[in-house]
């Protein structure tokens, strides 16, 4: 079995070592234009690969995307559409995402944003924070990661609701499905958390009208995909005083340009796309299990190209 690796910005030595630990009988190599023409991989583990890779590799049986979001690989020119695409469905990212979202909810829910302003003004004014059970946290996206985030927040005592494209059922969580009920869902959210994939349907789903549907004083937490949130609409809602604040990990353009106004907003927390990093060991454990299943002819969930996730 031959495995090809390409990971833009990733530590290739760590990934190759991990592949060889998980699949010791595999011939694993990094993509290079200098690879022998007759070395044709069976499987490719990819993160932002060059389009020319597919001009050289003609025997690929499956592509493994080294992240949960597949938008970059789906839009790559020259990607052979007949080759199945498999994404990381969890691989430990749920724990990291849960921590990120919980921090955001705690930061605003316990009024640490306001205490920060008080500190800068040298003021000492204890505030009466709302109890957790009275804070409604809404999650956009209830896949494997979203479901774990929802469960984590519910265990902490928050009132949790979730919205997804198709009906989902999670114990202890109020769930909504479909565009028809989206505004009603948003109207009950003190926090709205974007965990949606980047697709044609989700682009600017959180636009001016949807942000206006949130209650006054709501907070936006966005660690999913940057295309879901209309950043200009967010700034306008903050300027109008309709939204209290935001915690943003993903953006329309990354890195976020130095001149972008989001950097200087005191009510906005900016983080550099670190909410749920790909974990080498956990990712390769899933990939190795999927390859074993493919080799034995068993079912492996492929990306639905029409749905884009």
Long-range contacts (C-beta under 8 A, 24 or more apart in sequence): 1-25, 1-26, 1-27, 1-42, 1-43, 1-291, 1-295, 2-26, 2-27, 2-28, 2-29, 2-39, 2-40, 2-41, 2-42, 2-43, 3-27, 3-28, 3-29, 3-41, 3-42, 3-43, 3-44, 3-45, 4-28, 4-29, 4-30, 4-31, 4-41, 4-43, 4-44, 4-45, 4-53, 4-57, 4-60, 5-29, 5-30, 5-31, 5-44, 5-45, 5-46, 6-30, 6-31, 6-44, 6-45, 6-46, 6-47, 6-49, 6-50, 6-53, 7-45, 7-46, 7-47, 7-48, 7-66, 8-47, 8-48, 8-49, 9-47, 9-48, 10-47, 10-66, 10-278, 11-280, 14-280, 15-45, 15-280, 15-284, 18-280, 18-281, 18-284, 19-45, 19-284, 21-284, 22-284, 22-285, 22-287, 22-288, 23-288, 23-291, 43-291, 43-294, 45-287, 46-73, 47-278, 48-72, 48-73, 49-73, 49-76, 51-76, 51-77, 51-78, 51-79, 52-78, 54-78, 54-79, 54-80, 61-294, 62-86, 62-290, 62-291, 62-294, 62-300, 64-287, 64-290, 65-303, 66-278, 66-283, 67-278, 68-93, 68-145, 68-197, 68-276, 69-197, 69-198, 69-225, 70-197, 70-303, 70-308, 70-309, 71-197, 71-198, 71-199, 71-225, 71-227, 71-308, 74-303, 74-305, 74-308, 81-305, 84-300, 84-302, 84-303, 85-302, 85-303, 85-305, 86-287, 86-290, 86-300, 86-301, 86-302, 86-303, 87-303, 87-309, 88-278, 88-283, 88-286, 89-143, 89-144, 89-286, 89-301, 90-144, 90-145, 90-148, 90-286, 91-278, 91-279, 91-282, 91-283, 91-285, 91-286, 92-279, 92-282, 92-283, 93-145, 93-276, 93-277, 93-278, 93-279, 93-282, 94-144, 94-145, 94-148, 94-149, 94-276, 95-148, 96-275, 96-276, 96-277, 96-279, 97-145, 97-148, 97-149, 97-195, 97-223, 97-275, 97-276, 98-148, 98-149, 98-152, 98-153, 100-223, 100-249, 100-271, 100-275, 100-276, 101-149, 101-152, 101-153, 101-193, 101-221, 101-223, 101-275, 102-152, 102-153, 102-156, 104-191, 104-193, 104-219, 104-221, 104-247, 104-269, 105-135, 105-137, 105-153, 105-158, 105-191, 105-221, 107-247, 107-269, 108-191, 108-219, 108-244, 108-245, 108-247, 109-135, 109-191, 113-244, 113-245, 113-267, 117-266, 131-157, 132-156, 132-157, 132-158, 133-157, 133-158, 133-159, 134-159, 135-159, 135-190, 135-191, 136-160, 136-161, 136-188, 136-189, 136-190, 136-191, 137-161, 137-189, 137-190, 137-191, 137-193, 138-162, 138-163, 138-185, 138-186, 138-188, 138-189, 138-191, 138-192, 138-193, 139-163, 139-193, 139-195, 140-192, 140-193, 140-194, 140-195, 140-196, 140-205, 140-206, 140-224, 140-228, 141-194, 141-195, 141-196, 141-197, 141-224, 142-168, 142-170, 142-173, 142-175, 142-195, 143-195, 143-309, 145-195, 145-276, 146-195, 149-193, 149-195, 161-185, 161-188, 161-189, 165-201, 165-307, 182-210, 183-210, 183-213, 186-210, 186-213, 186-214, 187-213, 187-214, 187-215, 188-215, 189-214, 189-215, 189-218, 190-215, 190-217, 190-218, 190-219, 191-218, 191-219, 191-220, 191-221, 192-218, 192-219, 192-220, 192-221, 193-221, 193-222, 193-223, 194-220, 194-221, 194-222, 194-223, 194-224, 194-225, 194-228, 194-229, 194-250, 195-223, 195-224, 196-224, 196-225, 196-228, 197-224, 197-225, 197-308, 197-309, 198-225, 198-226, 198-227, 198-228, 198-308, 199-307, 199-308, 199-309, 200-308, 201-308, 202-227, 202-228, 203-227, 203-228, 204-228, 204-229, 204-230, 204-233, 206-230, 206-233, 206-234, 207-233, 208-233, 208-236, 208-237, 211-237, 211-242, 211-243, 212-237, 212-242, 214-242, 214-243, 216-241, 216-242, 217-243, 217-244, 218-242, 218-243, 218-244, 219-243, 219-244, 219-245, 219-246, 219-247, 220-245, 220-246, 220-247, 220-248, 221-246, 221-247, 221-248, 222-246, 222-247, 222-248, 222-249, 222-250, 223-247, 223-249, 223-250, 223-275, 223-276, 224-250, 225-250, 226-250, 226-251, 226-252, 226-253, 226-254, 227-252, 231-262, 235-261, 235-262, 235-265, 238-265, 238-267, 238-268, 245-269, 247-271, 249-273, 249-274, 249-275, 250-275
